[in-house]
């Protein structure tokens, strides 16, 4: 006895009940994935790269947070507390002796150790004090434009709130790391912009035109790449007048990092253009009267854009490390500017790090951000060629 099919036919045949459409393509379902826009294919592939996706979300959060650092940080970047030098990190608690009282800290008390002749900082466990929220603090500029003094959370009255401890001048390390991110994360974007403008321009001109222009640009690239990188950084940074403002020094350091990074990108662009300029679609565009600039912009660069995007995400951490190294050596950004490199410059004394290990905490955001950029670059490099699998 035959069994009926889902549509009720006794012979097991399947018949679509939808009305017939003579305009519908019979290959639509089969080619739906292949005909999807390129960005859809890239996103589908990128979502499968878990480390790259998590790193991208983390970096997006970091950059979105930068304009609101003044609201998030409990202290100003250079706000000092002379009575709490080298204070250890304070923990935020919710329960005191088994009773829930909300976010609070134990105030710090200092006692003199007559054996080591040092001040010993201890929390007062008998006096819990609740953290204040949406309170007034030192004035700041929200997004660099709007004057404000409201902060997300502040220390209790008469107490301190050093989540990651304080430095040798009694400044909150947590707040300074947040403010330092504004410079340390931005220097990479400015530097990579300068590097890409120079690298794409000189690389595309050399690869497309060839001849004497290619020879001159190649010799300039070889000369720049033959120079030792670190001494050249030091020489250019030392040439910046010490009387300049921190903002001027910041932009000069960013431009220096970008100028020294473009030769590698220019060589990659040149090599790609040398192969692409012989393609038929390029020859067709030239025969139709397209100018050299239009051929480069509309036909050559789009075919190379995936490599450029991946290269950018892998070059930004090198810029961040370059600024950190220069500021650590005292030749980059200088106080009162706040960056992660400037903070590490204050932690050069190994004896202090041994006694006060929390002064080396600024190393952690550098490591985390550089790793995140590398993971993001790996994910983009695998995803920007969605047809490879």
C-alpha positions in Angstrom: 0.0 0.0 0.0 1.5 3.3 -1.1 2.1 6.0 1.4 0.8 9.5 0.6 3.4 12.3 0.1 3.2 15.6 2.2 1.1 17.2 -0.6 -1.4 14.3 -0.6 -0.3 12.6 -3.8 -0.3 8.8 -3.6 2.6 8.1 -6.0 5.1 10.1 -3.8 5.6 13.0 -6.3 6.2 16.5 -5.1 4.3 19.3 -6.7 4.8 23.0 -5.7 1.5 24.7 -5.0 2.9 28.2 -5.7 1.6 29.9 -8.8 3.8 29.6 -11.9 5.9 32.7 -12.6 7.4 32.6 -16.1 9.9 35.4 -15.2 11.5 33.5 -12.3 14.9 32.1 -12.9 15.2 28.4 -12.3 18.8 28.9 -11.1 17.9 31.5 -8.5 18.1 29.2 -5.5 21.2 27.5 -6.7 23.1 30.8 -7.3 21.8 32.7 -4.3 25.0 32.5 -2.3 27.3 32.9 -5.3 25.4 36.0 -6.5 25.5 37.7 -3.0 27.3 41.1 -2.7 31.0 40.8 -1.9 30.5 42.5 1.5 27.9 39.8 2.5 30.4 37.1 1.6 33.2 38.9 3.6 30.9 39.3 6.6 29.9 35.6 6.5 33.5 34.5 6.4 34.6 37.0 9.1 31.9 35.8 11.5 33.5 32.3 11.5 36.8 33.8 12.7 36.0 34.0 16.4 39.2 35.7 17.6 39.0 38.3 14.8 35.3 39.0 15.5 35.9 39.4 19.3 38.9 41.6 18.7 37.0 43.8 16.3 34.1 44.3 18.8 36.7 45.1 21.5 38.5 47.6 19.4 35.3 49.2 18.3 34.3 49.6 21.9 37.7 51.2 22.8 37.4 53.8 20.0 33.8 54.6 20.8 34.8 55.1 24.4 37.6 57.6 23.7 35.4 60.8 23.5 33.8 59.9 26.8 36.9 59.1 28.8 36.5 62.2 31.0 33.0 61.0 32.0 34.2 57.4 32.8 37.4 58.2 34.7 37.0 59.0 38.4 39.9 61.4 38.4 41.6 63.9 36.0 44.7 62.8 34.1 47.0 64.9 36.3 44.9 65.2 39.4 47.2 64.5 42.4 46.7 63.3 46.0 50.0 64.1 47.9 48.9 62.0 50.9 48.6 58.8 48.9 51.8 58.2 46.9 52.2 54.7 45.6 48.9 53.6 47.0 48.0 49.9 46.2 45.0 49.0 44.1 41.6 49.2 46.0 39.0 46.6 45.4 35.3 47.3 44.9 33.1 45.2 47.2 29.3 44.6 47.5 29.0 42.8 50.8 30.3 43.8 54.2 30.1 41.2 57.0 27.5 39.3 55.0 25.3 42.3 54.4 24.7 43.7 50.9 25.3 47.5 50.9 26.1 48.1 47.3 29.4 49.1 45.6 31.8 50.3 48.3 35.5 50.5 49.2 37.5 50.3 52.4 39.4 53.6 52.9 43.2 53.4 53.1 45.1 54.2 56.2 48.9 54.7 56.4 51.1 53.4 59.2 54.9 53.9 59.7 56.9 50.7 59.8 59.8 51.4 62.2 61.8 48.4 61.0 61.9 49.3 57.2 61.2 53.0 57.7 58.4 52.9 55.1 54.8 53.9 55.1 52.6 50.8 55.1 49.1 51.3 53.5 46.3 49.2 54.9 42.6 49.2 54.2 40.3 50.1 57.1 38.0 47.1 57.1 35.8 48.6 59.9 34.7 51.6 57.9 33.1 50.7 54.5 32.2 53.7 52.3 29.9 53.7 49.4 31.0 54.8 45.9 29.2 57.9 44.6 27.7 57.8 41.1 27.0 60.7 38.7 29.0 63.1 40.9 30.9 66.3 40.3 34.7 66.1 39.7 37.5 68.0 38.0 36.2 69.8 34.8 36.9 68.2 31.4 35.8 68.5 27.8 33.4 65.8 26.5 34.5 64.8 23.1 36.9 67.7 23.3 34.2 70.2 22.7 31.6 70.3 25.6 32.5 71.6 29.0 31.4 69.2 31.7 32.2 68.1 35.3 29.9 65.1 35.9 31.6 61.8 36.3 30.2 58.3 36.2 31.5 57.4 39.6 33.7 59.1 42.2 35.5 58.3 45.5 33.5 58.6 48.7 33.9 61.9 50.6 37.3 62.0 52.4 38.5 58.7 50.8 40.2 57.6 47.6 39.3 55.3 44.8 42.5 54.0 43.2 41.2 50.9 41.3 44.7 50.1 39.9 46.7 52.0 42.5 48.5 55.4 42.3 51.9 56.4 41.0 54.8 58.3 42.5 52.9 61.6 42.4 49.6 60.2 43.8 47.8 60.1 40.4 45.2 57.5 39.7 46.7 54.9 37.3 43.3 53.7 36.1 42.2 57.2 35.1 45.6 58.0 33.4 45.3 54.8 31.3 41.9 55.8 30.1 43.2 59.3 29.2 46.4 57.9 27.7 44.3 55.7 25.3 43.1 58.9 23.6 46.7 59.6 22.4 48.1 56.1 22.1 45.1 54.7 20.1 44.8 57.8 17.9 48.5 58.0 17.0 48.1 54.8 15.0 45.2 56.1 13.0 47.0 59.3 12.0 50.3 57.5 11.3 48.6 54.9 9.1 46.7 57.6 7.2 50.0 59.4 6.3 51.6 56.0 5.5 48.8 54.9 3.2 48.6 58.2 1.3 52.3 58.2 0.6 52.6 54.4 0.0 49.6 54.2 -2.3 50.6 57.3 -4.3 54.2 56.4 -4.9 53.6 52.7 -5.3 50.8 53.1 -7.8 52.8 55.7 -9.8 55.8 53.4 -9.9 53.9 50.3 -10.8 51.6 51.8 -13.4 54.0 54.1 -15.3 57.3 52.2 -14.9 60.4 53.4 -16.6 62.5 56.2 -15.0 59.8 57.1 -12.6 59.8 53.5 -11.3 63.6 53.5 -11.0 63.7 56.8 -9.0 60.9 55.7 -6.6 62.5 52.3 -6.1 65.9 53.9 -5.3 64.2 56.2 -2.7 62.4 53.2 -1.1 65.7 51.3 -0.9 67.5 54.2 0.7 64.8 54.6 3.3 64.6 50.9 4.1 68.4 50.6 4.4 68.4 53.2 7.3 68.3 51.7 10.8 64.8 52.3 12.0 65.2 52.9 15.8 68.2 55.4 15.5 66.3 57.2 12.7 63.2 57.5 15.0 65.4 58.8 17.8 67.1 61.4 15.6 63.9 62.7 14.1 62.2 62.8 17.5 65.1 64.5 19.1 64.9 67.2 16.4 61.4 68.3 17.7 61.9 71.4 19.8 61.2 70.9 23.5 59.3 74.2 23.6 56.5 72.8 21.4 53.1 72.0 22.9 52.2 68.4 23.6 49.6 68.5 20.8 52.2 69.7 18.3 54.6 67.0 19.4 51.8 64.4 19.1 51.1 65.3 15.5 54.8 65.4 14.6 55.4 62.0 16.1 52.4 60.6 14.2 53.7 62.0 10.9 57.2 60.7 11.6 55.8 57.2 12.2 53.8 57.4 9.0 56.7 58.7 6.9 58.9 55.9 8.0 56.3 53.2 7.4 55.3 53.9 3.8 58.1 52.3 1.8 57.0 48.7 2.6 53.4 49.5 1.5 54.6 51.2 -1.6 56.6 48.1 -2.7 53.5 45.9 -2.2 51.3 48.3 -4.3 54.0 48.5 -7.0 54.3 44.8 -7.3 50.5 44.4 -7.6 50.2 47.1 -10.1 52.9 45.6 -12.3 50.8 42.5 -12.7 47.4 44.2 -12.9 48.3 46.8 -15.5 48.5 44.0 -18.2 45.0 42.7 -17.6 42.5 43.0 -20.4 40.0 45.2 -18.5 42.8 47.8 -17.9 43.8 47.8 -21.5 40.2 48.2 -22.5 39.8 51.2 -20.2 42.9 52.8 -21.7 41.7 52.2 -25.2 38.3 53.8 -24.4 40.2 57.0 -23.4 40.3 56.7 -19.6 42.9 58.8 -18.0 45.8 57.3 -15.9 44.3 58.6 -12.7 40.9 57.1 -13.5 42.4 53.7 -14.4 44.3 53.7 -11.1 41.3 54.8 -9.0 38.5 52.9 -10.6 40.1 49.7 -11.9 43.4 49.0 -10.2 43.0 50.1 -6.5 39.6 48.3 -6.0 41.3 45.0 -6.9 44.0 45.6 -4.3 41.7 47.0 -1.5 41.4 43.8 0.4 45.2 43.6 0.9 45.3 47.3 1.9 42.6 46.9 4.6 44.4 43.9 6.1 47.7 45.7 5.9 46.3 48.7 7.7 45.0 46.7 10.7 48.4 45.0 11.0 50.4 48.3 10.7 48.4 50.2 13.4 49.9 48.2 16.3 53.4 48.9 14.9 52.5 52.6 15.1 51.3 52.3 18.7 54.4 50.4 19.7 56.6 53.0 18.0 55.0 55.9 19.9 55.2 53.8 23.1 58.9 53.2 22.5 59.7 56.8 21.8 57.8 58.1 24.8 59.3 55.4 27.0 62.8 56.7 26.0 61.7 60.3 26.7 61.9 61.4 23.0 58.2 61.1 22.1 55.3 62.7 24.0 56.2 64.4 27.2 54.4 65.4 30.3 51.9 66.9 30.9 50.6 64.9 27.9 49.4 61.5 29.0 50.0 58.3 26.9 50.8 54.8 27.7 54.4 55.4 26.7 54.7 58.4 29.0 53.3 56.3 31.8 55.8 53.6 31.2 58.5 56.2 31.2 57.6 56.9 34.8 58.0 53.2 35.6 61.6 52.8 34.4 63.0 52.2 37.8 63.1 48.4 38.3 63.4 48.8 42.1 60.2 50.8 42.2 58.4 48.1 40.1 59.6 45.4 42.5 58.2 47.3 45.5 55.1 48.8 43.7 54.3 46.3 40.9 51.1 48.1 40.0 53.1 50.9 38.4 53.8 48.5 35.5 50.0 48.1 34.8 50.2 50.4 31.7 51.9 47.5 29.9 48.7 45.5 29.9 46.5 47.7 27.7 49.4 47.9 25.2 49.7 44.1 25.0 45.9 43.6 24.8 45.4 46.3 22.0 48.3 45.1 19.9 47.1 41.5 20.1 43.5 42.6 19.3 44.8 44.4 16.1 46.8 41.4 15.1 43.8 39.0 15.5 41.6 41.5 13.6 44.1 41.7 10.8 44.3 37.9 10.6 40.5 37.7 10.4 40.2 40.3 7.7 43.1 38.9 5.7 41.3 35.5 5.6 37.8 37.0 5.0 38.6 39.6 2.3 39.0 36.8 -0.3 35.7 35.0 0.2 36.1 32.9 -2.9 39.2 31.1 -1.8 37.1 28.3 -0.3 
